[in-house]
Amino acid sequence: MNRWARVVASGIVMIAVITVTLCEPTHCQAQEKEAVTDEYLNPELLPELPTGITSFGGAHCDGFLYVYGGHNGNAHEYYRSGQNPILYRLNLDDPKVWEEVHTSSRGLQGLAMVAHGEKLYRLGGFEARNARDEDQDLHSVADFEVYDPAVGKWEALSPLPEPRSSFDAVVIGDTLYVAGGWTIAGDEPTKWLETAHSIDLNNLEAGWQALPKPPFVRRALSLGFQGDNLYAIGGMQQRGGPTRRVDVLDLNTGVWSEGPELPGEQGMEGFGNSSFNIGGDLVVSTHGGHVYKLNEAGDAWEKVGSLENGRFFHRLLPVSDNKFVLVGGASMESGKNFEVEVLHK
């Protein structure tokens, strides 16, 4: 097993709460955590974000960390001015200040953002059409847009096949994959989505392609990959509450199978998790403050670290093949996470 160590940076990332109906009280019990045993290294200093957000899009692209959207209003209250419309970035070669690089006409939360080449791709999310003192009027969107830093603006692409929020997306090679989530449309009944799609980022004209129907209906999950397999990790089930279940799509055969559950005794360990492939390993951080990686055989999770404070509805973003950051998120024990935590592989 590779040796992992934990670094707490002094940069601050403020958060709020994410998306509609986070969880029922019975699912929000704080989990007892093990003592932190990871070695402390020299701290790395990253500046705090300009605004407190959660349920946002995040990506590492061409030496910059980017964040967009998210909820920056009061907890459990959703309104136009409580959704961040600004795309911020931090130059990792000279991390002095977050820049405002673009402001959109509206904010979104419960979205996904990925990087491919030197461009960002933003997908879905939901918008609040109501003012703060009005009844909530929330709508998922089907937006699919690209941001070229050399141009400095978002450009609309072929929209998602359906409005989608509280989902995740991942790029594997040149293909973008989307799964999970739901469609909320004001007073209309919420629709939990049973579909998954892909699009070739080198051939956008070919449009979205349907993937084999997933054997799950979940939101607030994460998507990751290892080898030729796509992993749908944890989340909230349409029936049954939060779960640690993992489903695997073999990209060569198109067959879904059930993968190894995340460790733990409570479904909350899988709720609002974040994952990414770091140097060939699928790595996930969970509500309970644990960091796991998938073993080479893909049949078990190995614990590689414990965090002082767990977080969920955050972003795990790579900054190199052996280093990543945890940004944003909330803790049931200590509330808002203000730290940017930097982990080394």
ROROVO-940418 format. One record per residue (C-alpha): residue in three letters; residue number from 1; x, y, z. Coordinates in nm, 4 decimals, always signed. Layout:
N
residuo; num; u; v; w
ALA; NUM; X; Y; Z
...
This chain:
345
residuo; num; u; v; w
MET; 1; +0.0000; +0.0000; +0.0000
ASN; 2; +0.1216; +0.3501; -0.0777
ARG; 3; +0.2067; +0.5726; +0.2138
TRP; 4; -0.0334; +0.8591; +0.2622
ALA; 5; +0.0051; +1.1651; +0.4785
ARG; 6; -0.2222; +1.4470; +0.5711
VAL; 7; -0.1582; +1.8179; +0.5509
VAL; 8; -0.3941; +2.0814; +0.6859
ALA; 9; -0.3554; +2.4051; +0.4915
SER; 10; -0.4426; +2.7376; +0.6430
GLY; 11; -0.6577; +2.8422; +0.3494
ILE; 12; -1.0266; +2.8750; +0.4307
VAL; 13; -1.3168; +2.7489; +0.2222
MET; 14; -1.6546; +2.8514; +0.3618
ILE; 15; -1.9628; +2.6387; +0.3085
ALA; 16; -2.3357; +2.6387; +0.3578
VAL; 17; -2.5730; +2.3465; +0.3054
ILE; 18; -2.6432; +2.1780; -0.0220
THR; 19; -2.9466; +2.0978; -0.2248
VAL; 20; -3.3052; +2.0207; -0.1417
THR; 21; -3.3787; +1.8125; +0.1707
LEU; 22; -3.0331; +1.7007; +0.2687
CYS; 23; -3.1453; +1.4204; +0.4982
GLU; 24; -3.3924; +1.3149; +0.7597
PRO; 25; -3.2939; +1.3713; +1.1233
THR; 26; -3.2517; +1.0003; +1.1850
HIS; 27; -2.9883; +0.9889; +0.9125
CYS; 28; -2.7914; +1.2851; +1.0418
GLN; 29; -2.6411; +1.1383; +1.3540
ALA; 30; -2.2780; +1.2286; +1.4061
GLN; 31; -2.0417; +0.9387; +1.3673
GLU; 32; -1.7729; +0.8579; +1.6198
LYS; 33; -1.4343; +0.9010; +1.4529
GLU; 34; -1.1049; +0.7348; +1.5124
ALA; 35; -0.8113; +0.9367; +1.6354
VAL; 36; -0.6088; +1.1019; +1.3631
THR; 37; -0.2879; +0.9077; +1.3200
ASP; 38; -0.1633; +1.0519; +0.9916
GLU; 39; +0.1692; +1.2304; +0.9931
TYR; 40; +0.1586; +1.6101; +0.9760
LEU; 41; +0.3806; +1.7599; +0.7078
ASN; 42; +0.4699; +2.1223; +0.6446
PRO; 43; +0.1470; +2.3199; +0.5939
GLU; 44; +0.0654; +2.4597; +0.2537
LEU; 45; -0.1051; +2.7958; +0.2485
LEU; 46; -0.4017; +2.8512; +0.0208
PRO; 47; -0.6174; +3.1635; +0.0364
GLU; 48; -0.9783; +3.1451; +0.1397
LEU; 49; -1.2557; +3.1474; -0.1169
PRO; 50; -1.4256; +3.4839; -0.1706
THR; 51; -1.7640; +3.3390; -0.0737
GLY; 52; -1.8927; +3.0455; +0.1292
ILE; 53; -2.0424; +2.7804; -0.0983
THR; 54; -2.1482; +2.4200; -0.1083
SER; 55; -2.3130; +2.2047; -0.3741
PHE; 56; -2.0837; +2.3707; -0.6265
GLY; 57; -1.8851; +2.2636; -0.9290
GLY; 58; -1.5095; +2.2257; -0.8967
ALA; 59; -1.2273; +2.1260; -1.1287
HIS; 60; -0.8509; +2.1401; -1.1766
CYS; 61; -0.7610; +2.2638; -1.5237
ASP; 62; -0.4225; +2.3604; -1.6668
GLY; 63; -0.2671; +2.4585; -1.3340
PHE; 64; -0.5719; +2.6343; -1.1905
LEU; 65; -0.8375; +2.5353; -0.9390
TYR; 66; -1.1842; +2.6465; -1.0488
VAL; 67; -1.5092; +2.6658; -0.8522
TYR; 68; -1.8455; +2.7756; -0.9815
GLY; 69; -2.1995; +2.7993; -0.8490
GLY; 70; -2.3161; +2.6590; -0.5203
HIS; 71; -2.5357; +2.7696; -0.2350
ASN; 72; -2.4127; +3.0667; -0.0346
GLY; 73; -2.7358; +3.1629; +0.1377
ASN; 74; -2.8897; +3.0602; +0.4677
ALA; 75; -2.9093; +2.6915; +0.5520
HIS; 76; -3.2102; +2.5130; +0.4025
GLU; 77; -3.3250; +2.8316; +0.2290
TYR; 78; -3.3033; +2.8564; -0.1489
TYR; 79; -3.3437; +3.1817; -0.3405
ARG; 80; -3.1823; +3.3608; -0.6352
SER; 81; -2.9394; +3.5735; -0.4392
GLY; 82; -2.8300; +3.2703; -0.2368
GLN; 83; -2.6812; +3.0992; -0.5434
ASN; 84; -2.3318; +3.1924; -0.6571
PRO; 85; -2.3125; +3.3021; -1.0257
ILE; 86; -1.9358; +3.3627; -1.0311
LEU; 87; -1.6615; +3.1410; -1.1711
TYR; 88; -1.3526; +3.1752; -0.9501
ARG; 89; -1.0052; +3.0387; -1.0077
LEU; 90; -0.6816; +3.0057; -0.8129
ASN; 91; -0.3422; +2.9890; -0.9836
LEU; 92; -0.1653; +2.6980; -0.8148
ASP; 93; +0.1747; +2.8214; -0.9337
ASP; 94; +0.1179; +3.1529; -0.7574
PRO; 95; -0.1721; +3.0959; -0.5150
LYS; 96; -0.2196; +3.4459; -0.3772
VAL; 97; -0.5815; +3.5267; -0.4504
TRP; 98; -0.8941; +3.3801; -0.6095
GLU; 99; -0.9800; +3.5637; -0.9309
GLU; 100; -1.3308; +3.6367; -1.0581
VAL; 101; -1.3038; +3.5233; -1.4188
HIS; 102; -1.6700; +3.5263; -1.5219
THR; 103; -2.0118; +3.6159; -1.3830
SER; 104; -2.3185; +3.4400; -1.5241
SER; 105; -2.6715; +3.5749; -1.5405
ARG; 106; -2.7798; +3.3265; -1.2718
GLY; 107; -2.6366; +3.0992; -1.0086
LEU; 108; -2.6795; +2.7225; -0.9930
GLN; 109; -2.6293; +2.4519; -0.7323
GLY; 110; -2.6355; +2.0728; -0.7393
LEU; 111; -2.4387; +2.0901; -1.0648
ALA; 112; -2.1271; +1.9168; -1.1977
MET; 113; -1.8150; +2.0670; -1.3535
VAL; 114; -1.5275; +1.8773; -1.5152
ALA; 115; -1.2097; +1.9572; -1.7055
HIS; 116; -1.0878; +1.8174; -2.0356
GLY; 117; -0.7829; +1.9472; -2.2139
GLU; 118; -0.7631; +2.3177; -2.1376
LYS; 119; -1.1391; +2.3717; -2.1071
LEU; 120; -1.4095; +2.3432; -1.8414
TYR; 121; -1.7482; +2.1804; -1.8946
ARG; 122; -2.0459; +2.2682; -1.6751
LEU; 123; -2.3571; +2.0502; -1.6537
GLY; 124; -2.7028; +2.0685; -1.4989
GLY; 125; -2.7864; +2.1897; -1.1512
PHE; 126; -3.0917; +2.3732; -1.0283
GLU; 127; -3.1844; +2.7381; -1.0136
ALA; 128; -3.4017; +2.9161; -0.7593
ARG; 129; -3.6402; +3.1479; -0.9438
ASN; 130; -3.7784; +3.3001; -0.6268
ALA; 131; -3.6594; +3.5920; -0.4183
ARG; 132; -3.5605; +3.5361; -0.0572
ASP; 133; -3.9003; +3.6394; +0.0816
GLU; 134; -4.1002; +3.4334; -0.1717
ASP; 135; -4.2085; +3.0701; -0.1751
GLN; 136; -3.9417; +2.8415; -0.3162
ASP; 137; -3.9579; +2.7881; -0.6912
LEU; 138; -3.6763; +2.5485; -0.7804
HIS; 139; -3.6043; +2.4070; -1.1249
SER; 140; -3.3404; +2.1633; -1.2498
VAL; 141; -3.1761; +2.2640; -1.5765
ALA; 142; -3.0345; +2.0729; -1.8722
ASP; 143; -2.7484; +2.3166; -1.9372
PHE; 144; -2.4275; +2.1885; -2.0917
GLU; 145; -2.1699; +2.4616; -2.1468
VAL; 146; -1.7976; +2.4929; -2.2136
TYR; 147; -1.5596; +2.7563; -2.0820
ASP; 148; -1.2385; +2.8317; -2.2673
PRO; 149; -1.0092; +3.0440; -2.0463
ALA; 150; -0.8544; +3.1922; -2.3593
VAL; 151; -1.1962; +3.3275; -2.4615
GLY; 152; -1.3300; +3.4039; -2.1161
LYS; 153; -1.6957; +3.3088; -2.1516
TRP; 154; -1.9327; +3.0119; -2.1345
GLU; 155; -2.0577; +2.8719; -2.4646
ALA; 156; -2.3771; +2.6643; -2.4809
LEU; 157; -2.3491; +2.3086; -2.6133
SER; 158; -2.6084; +2.0404; -2.6838
PRO; 159; -2.8107; +2.0222; -2.3588
LEU; 160; -2.8456; +1.7161; -2.1405
PRO; 161; -3.1253; +1.4806; -2.2487
GLU; 162; -3.3237; +1.5891; -1.9418
PRO; 163; -3.2914; +1.8506; -1.6654
ARG; 164; -3.0729; +1.7041; -1.3909
SER; 165; -2.9426; +1.8134; -1.0506
SER; 166; -2.7883; +1.6461; -0.7429
PHE; 167; -2.5892; +1.4142; -0.9719
ASP; 168; -2.2272; +1.3722; -1.0749
ALA; 169; -2.0126; +1.3576; -1.3870
VAL; 170; -1.6674; +1.2231; -1.4701
VAL; 171; -1.4349; +1.2295; -1.7711
ILE; 172; -1.2688; +0.9006; -1.8694
GLY; 173; -1.0286; +0.9454; -2.1577
ASP; 174; -1.2155; +1.1752; -2.3946
THR; 175; -1.5657; +1.0732; -2.2865
LEU; 176; -1.7852; +1.2508; -2.0341
TYR; 177; -2.0225; +1.0351; -1.8280
VAL; 178; -2.3294; +1.1492; -1.6313
ALA; 179; -2.5434; +0.9478; -1.3871
GLY; 180; -2.7682; +0.9877; -1.0855
GLY; 181; -2.9759; +1.2817; -0.9757
TRP; 182; -3.3305; +1.4022; -1.0102
THR; 183; -3.5408; +1.6607; -1.1909
ILE; 184; -3.7188; +1.9209; -0.9773
ALA; 185; -3.9642; +2.1511; -1.1519
GLY; 186; -4.1397; +2.3924; -0.9189
ASP; 187; -4.4704; +2.2533; -0.7979
GLU; 188; -4.4509; +1.9500; -1.0274
PRO; 189; -4.3658; +1.6101; -0.8730
THR; 190; -3.9927; +1.5474; -0.8413
LYS; 191; -3.8649; +1.2877; -1.0887
TRP; 192; -3.5814; +1.0599; -0.9775
LEU; 193; -3.3741; +0.9813; -1.2850
GLU; 194; -3.3139; +0.6245; -1.4001
THR; 195; -3.0916; +0.7163; -1.6942
ALA; 196; -2.7197; +0.7653; -1.7575
HIS; 197; -2.5526; +0.9232; -2.0595
SER; 198; -2.2162; +0.9879; -2.2220
ILE; 199; -2.0761; +1.2253; -2.4814
ASP; 200; -1.7487; +1.2247; -2.6738
LEU; 201; -1.5783; +1.5565; -2.5983
ASN; 202; -1.3793; +1.5240; -2.9213
ASN; 203; -1.6968; +1.4707; -3.1229
LEU; 204; -1.9659; +1.6839; -2.9621
GLU; 205; -2.1663; +1.6885; -3.2843
ALA; 206; -2.2516; +1.3216; -3.2269
GLY; 207; -2.4521; +1.4267; -2.9226
TRP; 208; -2.5442; +1.2442; -2.6050
GLN; 209; -2.5548; +0.8652; -2.6033
ALA; 210; -2.7639; +0.6557; -2.3664
LEU; 211; -2.5708; +0.4198; -2.1397
PRO; 212; -2.7101; +0.0844; -2.0246
LYS; 213; -2.9793; +0.1524; -1.7663
PRO; 214; -2.8243; +0.1757; -1.4186
PRO; 215; -2.9456; -0.0776; -1.1581
PHE; 216; -3.0006; +0.2056; -0.9079
VAL; 217; -3.1950; +0.5269; -0.8571
ARG; 218; -2.9838; +0.7607; -0.6438
ARG; 219; -2.8768; +1.1200; -0.6059
ALA; 220; -2.6031; +1.2919; -0.3988
LEU; 221; -2.3607; +1.0246; -0.5206
SER; 222; -2.0170; +1.0516; -0.6783
LEU; 223; -1.8839; +0.9098; -1.0035
GLY; 224; -1.5285; +0.7885; -1.0448
PHE; 225; -1.3268; +0.5407; -1.2456
GLN; 226; -1.0489; +0.2906; -1.2234
GLY; 227; -0.9164; +0.1061; -1.5248
ASP; 228; -1.2002; +0.0515; -1.7708
ASN; 229; -1.4736; +0.0683; -1.5077
LEU; 230; -1.7084; +0.3507; -1.4125
TYR; 231; -1.8053; +0.3602; -1.0432
ALA; 232; -2.1251; +0.5101; -0.8972
ILE; 233; -2.0521; +0.5522; -0.5271
GLY; 234; -2.3004; +0.5936; -0.2424
GLY; 235; -2.5674; +0.8618; -0.2384
MET; 236; -2.9312; +0.8881; -0.1371
GLN; 237; -3.1747; +0.6260; -0.2623
GLN; 238; -3.5230; +0.7058; -0.3831
ARG; 239; -3.6366; +0.4497; -0.1277
GLY; 240; -3.4304; +0.3428; +0.1681
GLY; 241; -3.2341; +0.6538; +0.2600
PRO; 242; -2.8574; +0.7067; +0.2283
THR; 243; -2.6436; +0.4126; +0.1189
ARG; 244; -2.2856; +0.2896; +0.0941
ARG; 245; -2.3659; +0.0846; -0.2150
VAL; 246; -2.1299; +0.0976; -0.5138
ASP; 247; -2.2309; +0.0073; -0.8696
VAL; 248; -1.9827; -0.0600; -1.1492
LEU; 249; -2.0208; -0.0261; -1.5257
ASP; 250; -1.7710; -0.2231; -1.7344
LEU; 251; -1.7072; +0.0164; -2.0216
ASN; 252; -1.5921; -0.2654; -2.2487
THR; 253; -1.8968; -0.4889; -2.2100
GLY; 254; -2.1609; -0.2347; -2.1078
VAL; 255; -2.2621; -0.4532; -1.8124
TRP; 256; -2.3434; -0.3143; -1.4688
SER; 257; -2.2508; -0.5092; -1.1573
GLU; 258; -2.2458; -0.4409; -0.7845
GLY; 259; -1.9071; -0.3372; -0.6474
PRO; 260; -1.7655; -0.3371; -0.2943
GLU; 261; -1.9622; -0.1264; -0.0480
LEU; 262; -1.7900; +0.1615; +0.1192
PRO; 263; -1.6770; +0.0563; +0.4684
GLY; 264; -1.8799; +0.1672; +0.7676
GLU; 265; -2.1953; +0.0847; +0.9554
GLN; 266; -2.4183; +0.3709; +0.8449
GLY; 267; -2.5497; +0.4702; +0.5044
MET; 268; -2.4478; +0.8268; +0.5802
GLU; 269; -2.0895; +0.7248; +0.5048
GLY; 270; -2.1849; +0.7223; +0.1374
PHE; 271; -2.4080; +1.0299; +0.1364
GLY; 272; -2.2580; +1.3338; -0.0336
ASN; 273; -1.9170; +1.1687; -0.0769
SER; 274; -1.6608; +1.2877; -0.3313
SER; 275; -1.4223; +1.0813; -0.5416
PHE; 276; -1.1565; +1.1150; -0.8092
ASN; 277; -0.8906; +0.9061; -0.9799
ILE; 278; -0.5539; +1.0159; -0.8392
GLY; 279; -0.2522; +0.8736; -1.0186
GLY; 280; -0.4409; +0.5591; -1.1203
ASP; 281; -0.6149; +0.5019; -0.7854
LEU; 282; -0.9835; +0.5685; -0.7240
VAL; 283; -0.9920; +0.7735; -0.4043
VAL; 284; -1.3017; +0.8723; -0.2055
SER; 285; -1.3564; +1.0872; +0.1035
THR; 286; -1.6658; +1.0370; +0.3146
HIS; 287; -1.8958; +1.1954; +0.5691
GLY; 288; -1.7253; +1.0097; +0.8522
GLY; 289; -1.3899; +1.1747; +0.7874
HIS; 290; -1.2336; +0.8728; +0.6184
VAL; 291; -1.0325; +0.8540; +0.2981
TYR; 292; -1.0347; +0.5256; +0.1076
LYS; 293; -0.8845; +0.3991; -0.2134
LEU; 294; -1.0025; +0.1062; -0.4209
ASN; 295; -0.7580; -0.1832; -0.4315
GLU; 296; -0.6036; -0.2950; -0.7586
ALA; 297; -0.8425; -0.5877; -0.7952
GLY; 298; -1.1398; -0.3548; -0.7534
ASP; 299; -1.3044; -0.5734; -0.4902
ALA; 300; -1.2265; -0.3905; -0.1642
TRP; 301; -1.1623; -0.0457; -0.0213
GLU; 302; -0.8417; +0.0285; +0.1671
LYS; 303; -0.8425; +0.2997; +0.4319
VAL; 304; -0.5579; +0.5399; +0.3659
GLY; 305; -0.6308; +0.8207; +0.6098
SER; 306; -0.8578; +0.9800; +0.8679
LEU; 307; -0.9446; +1.3471; +0.8736
GLU; 308; -0.9814; +1.5537; +1.1862
ASN; 309; -1.3234; +1.6651; +1.0644
GLY; 310; -1.5359; +1.4717; +0.8171
ARG; 311; -1.7213; +1.6483; +0.5419
PHE; 312; -1.9884; +1.5749; +0.2868
PHE; 313; -2.1124; +1.7581; -0.0226
HIS; 314; -1.7587; +1.8707; -0.0920
ARG; 315; -1.5170; +1.8359; -0.3820
LEU; 316; -1.2097; +1.6150; -0.3959
LEU; 317; -0.9904; +1.7669; -0.6674
PRO; 318; -0.6498; +1.6520; -0.7915
VAL; 319; -0.3612; +1.8940; -0.8211
SER; 320; -0.1052; +1.6351; -0.9391
ASP; 321; -0.0677; +1.2581; -0.9709
ASN; 322; +0.0093; +1.2294; -0.5983
LYS; 323; -0.1673; +1.5228; -0.4387
PHE; 324; -0.5259; +1.6404; -0.4033
VAL; 325; -0.7364; +1.8866; -0.2079
LEU; 326; -1.0694; +1.8620; -0.0270
VAL; 327; -1.2718; +2.1796; -0.0777
GLY; 328; -1.5925; +2.2903; +0.0946
GLY; 329; -1.8482; +2.0614; +0.2529
ALA; 330; -2.0257; +2.0357; +0.5849
SER; 331; -1.9653; +1.8352; +0.9003
MET; 332; -2.2463; +1.7097; +1.1218
GLU; 333; -2.0179; +1.7473; +1.4208
SER; 334; -1.8509; +2.0841; +1.3718
GLY; 335; -2.0693; +2.2516; +1.1111
LYS; 336; -1.8988; +2.4411; +0.8341
ASN; 337; -1.5564; +2.3313; +0.7178
PHE; 338; -1.3365; +2.6337; +0.6686
GLU; 339; -1.0176; +2.4445; +0.5849
VAL; 340; -0.8735; +2.3413; +0.2536
GLU; 341; -0.7190; +2.0045; +0.3334
VAL; 342; -0.4315; +1.8912; +0.1163
LEU; 343; -0.3467; +1.5206; +0.1070
HIS; 344; -0.0364; +1.3634; -0.0427
LYS; 345; -0.0126; +1.0158; -0.1847
